[in-house]
Amino acid sequence: MSNILAGVLEAPRILIEASLRPVQGARFQPTGFPSLGAAEFRTPGGRSMILVESAQSMANRLESTAWDESEGDLVAELRGLPYVATSVGDRATDSIREAHRLNSPYLYPGIESELKARIGVAGRKKKGAGGENAESSGIDIRKLAREVFRLDPNSVLHGVFLEKLLGTARLMRVVSAFIEAENTAPAESGGVKNDRVDPVGAKFGGAAKGFGNVPFARTEYTAEKITAYFSIDVALLRSYGLGRDAEELLVALGLWKIQRFLEAGGRLRTACDLEPIAVEVTRPAGWELPTVDVLVTAIGRSIERCKADGLFADPPKTVVESGLK
């Protein structure tokens, strides 16, 4: 077992908190939701709070640390990890970037038959709307985790719901995160979009068509404290029975993604650029977060061990036909 993970692979969870601040100034723009705006709430003690970044959004941001857009492949540090890819016309996509990972409608049809056969659910049906088709009482979650890991370890780390495979085929997120701000206050401002040709806008159809001077309001926030929370559910990972090499790989990979996000991923939006000022491991007590370089070395060794153990697809990049044009 890697010395850097000594003591944590037996722990229930790894919990990390990072104190953040705006890179410049005091204002930040939290995530917004349709018909809701910023997610404001209060603690039981009455303190004003805002959800700066949701668990769903943070999952996307952690996943993006693994991909090199310029190369169209995994970042160099993670080469050798399995994933599934396809193309639709002249557009390429893969299980690293797709919103539902292996359950992407572009990817899943290409792996469905093999998954069903290897997990042992071929011929079993989901229960229909009227209950006419009997669904099995469940699925062997360990077989499911093993086969998902074989095709794409990131889908084990970030979770996947393969409801087309069987209604109970779900792996929960092993790594999760969110960002909250405490003791918040709105910072109201605004501006105007100037039209140099027709300021009134009446000549060409008005503001509805984008003409004329258009004033707008803007709400940002200040906060006494901004905190990013990260969790790696080691107990959940152990329950999958993937073995020590796979567990070491996934824990090291999760920690690397957290470190990479804190190092370079803090520009969440144009008006929300945050940087860490302190990072603390709250569980297990006394354990220190390894550096990026140390984690890269551990990940490389774990990739080689998992490959030697036959835990990965061969070749690691599984290319499937989408059947779409």
Backbone hydrogen bonds, N-H to C=O, Kabsch-Sander energy under -0.5 kcal/mol:
donor,donor_aa,acceptor,acceptor_aa,energy
5,L,2,S,-1.4
6,A,3,N,-1.4
8,V,5,L,-1.7
9,L,5,L,-1.2
11,A,8,V,-0.7
14,I,232,I,-2.2
15,L,13,R,-0.5
15,L,283,R,-2.2
16,I,230,F,-2.5
17,E,280,E,-2.9
18,A,228,A,-2.7
19,S,278,A,-2.7
20,L,226,I,-3.0
21,R,275,E,-1.8
23,V,273,D,-2.8
28,F,221,Y,-2.0
29,Q,271,A,-1.0
31,T,52,V,-1.9
33,F,37,G,-1.7
36,L,33,F,-2.2
37,G,33,F,-3.1
39,A,31,T,-0.6
39,A,51,L,-0.5
40,E,38,A,-1.5
41,F,49,M,-2.2
43,T,47,R,-2.0
46,G,43,T,-2.2
49,M,41,F,-3.1
50,I,181,A,-1.9
51,L,39,A,-2.2
52,V,50,I,-1.0
52,V,179,I,-1.6
53,E,179,I,-1.7
58,M,54,S,-2.5
59,A,55,A,-1.9
60,N,56,Q,-1.6
61,R,57,S,-2.2
62,L,58,M,-2.6
63,E,59,A,-2.4
64,S,60,N,-2.1
65,T,61,R,-0.7
65,T,62,L,-0.7
66,A,63,E,-1.8
67,W,64,S,-1.3
68,D,73,D,-3.1
69,E,67,W,-0.7
71,E,68,D,-0.6
72,G,68,D,-1.7
73,D,68,D,-1.4
75,V,66,A,-2.4
78,L,75,V,-1.9
79,R,76,A,-1.1
81,L,78,L,-2.0
83,Y,316,P,-1.7
85,A,318,T,-2.9
86,T,93,T,-2.4
88,V,91,R,-3.2
91,R,88,V,-1.9
93,T,86,T,-2.3
95,S,84,V,-2.6
98,E,94,D,-2.1
101,R,98,E,-1.6
103,N,100,H,-2.5
104,S,101,R,-1.8
107,L,104,S,-1.1
108,Y,104,S,-3.1
110,G,107,L,-1.3
111,I,107,L,-0.6
111,I,108,Y,-1.8
112,E,108,Y,-1.5
115,L,111,I,-2.6
116,K,112,E,-2.7
117,A,113,S,-2.1
118,R,114,E,-2.6
119,I,115,L,-2.5
120,G,116,K,-1.5
121,V,116,K,-2.3
122,A,116,K,-1.0
124,R,121,V,-2.1
125,K,134,A,-0.7
131,G,128,G,-1.6
134,A,132,E,-0.6
141,I,139,I,-1.1
144,L,140,D,-2.2
145,A,141,I,-2.6
146,R,142,R,-2.3
147,E,143,K,-2.3
148,V,144,L,-2.5
149,F,145,A,-2.7
150,R,146,R,-1.9
151,L,147,E,-1.5
152,D,148,V,-3.3
155,S,152,D,-1.7
156,V,152,D,-0.7
156,V,153,P,-0.8
157,L,153,P,-2.1
158,H,154,N,-2.6
159,G,155,S,-0.6
160,V,171,L,-1.7
162,L,160,V,-0.5
162,L,169,A,-2.9
163,E,161,F,-1.1
165,L,162,L,-1.0
166,L,162,L,-1.8
169,A,166,L,-2.5
170,R,168,T,-1.8
171,L,160,V,-3.1
172,M,170,R,-0.5
174,V,157,L,-1.9
175,V,157,L,-2.1
176,S,231,S,-2.4
178,F,229,Y,-1.7
179,I,53,E,-2.3
180,E,227,T,-2.5
181,A,50,I,-2.6
182,E,225,K,-3.4
183,N,48,S,-1.9
184,T,48,S,-0.9
185,A,222,T,-1.9
187,A,220,E,-3.5
188,E,186,P,-0.5
189,S,218,R,-3.0
191,G,216,F,-2.2
193,K,214,V,-2.8
194,N,192,V,-0.7
196,R,194,N,-0.6
206,G,201,G,-2.7
209,K,206,G,-1.5
210,G,207,A,-1.8
211,F,206,G,-2.1
213,N,199,P,-3.3
214,V,193,K,-2.4
216,F,191,G,-2.7
218,R,189,S,-3.0
220,E,187,A,-2.3
220,E,218,R,-0.5
221,Y,28,F,-2.3
222,T,185,A,-2.4
224,E,182,E,-1.7
224,E,183,N,-0.8
225,K,182,E,-1.4
226,I,20,L,-0.7
227,T,180,E,-3.0
228,A,18,A,-2.8
229,Y,178,F,-3.2
229,Y,227,T,-0.5
230,F,16,I,-2.8
231,S,176,S,-2.7
232,I,14,I,-2.4
233,D,174,V,-3.2
233,D,231,S,-0.5
234,V,232,I,-1.5
235,A,12,P,-2.6
237,L,233,D,-1.9
238,R,234,V,-2.7
239,S,235,A,-1.7
240,Y,236,L,-0.6
240,Y,237,L,-1.3
241,G,238,R,-1.8
242,L,237,L,-0.5
247,E,243,G,-2.2
248,E,244,R,-2.9
249,L,245,D,-2.1
250,L,246,A,-2.5
251,V,247,E,-2.5
252,A,248,E,-2.4
253,L,249,L,-2.6
254,G,250,L,-2.5
255,L,251,V,-2.4
256,W,252,A,-2.4
257,K,253,L,-2.3
258,I,254,G,-1.9
259,Q,255,L,-2.5
260,R,256,W,-2.8
261,F,257,K,-2.4
262,L,258,I,-2.4
263,E,259,Q,-1.8
264,A,260,R,-2.5
265,G,261,F,-2.7
268,L,266,G,-1.6
268,L,272,C,-2.0
269,R,272,C,-1.3
272,C,269,R,-1.8
274,L,266,G,-2.5
274,L,272,C,-0.6
275,E,21,R,-2.4
277,I,19,S,-3.1
278,A,19,S,-1.1
280,E,17,E,-3.0
282,T,15,L,-2.0
282,T,280,E,-0.7
283,R,15,L,-1.4
287,W,284,P,-1.7
295,L,291,T,-2.2
296,V,292,V,-2.6
297,T,293,D,-1.8
298,A,294,V,-2.0
299,I,295,L,-2.8
300,G,296,V,-2.3
301,R,297,T,-2.0
302,S,298,A,-2.3
303,I,299,I,-2.7
304,E,300,G,-1.8
305,R,301,R,-2.2
306,C,302,S,-2.8
307,K,303,I,-2.2
308,A,304,E,-2.3
309,D,305,R,-2.0
310,G,307,K,-1.3
311,L,306,C,-2.5
312,F,306,C,-0.5
313,A,150,R,-2.1
318,T,83,Y,-2.5
318,T,316,P,-0.8
319,V,317,K,-0.7
320,V,85,A,-2.6
320,V,318,T,-0.6
322,S,87,S,-0.6
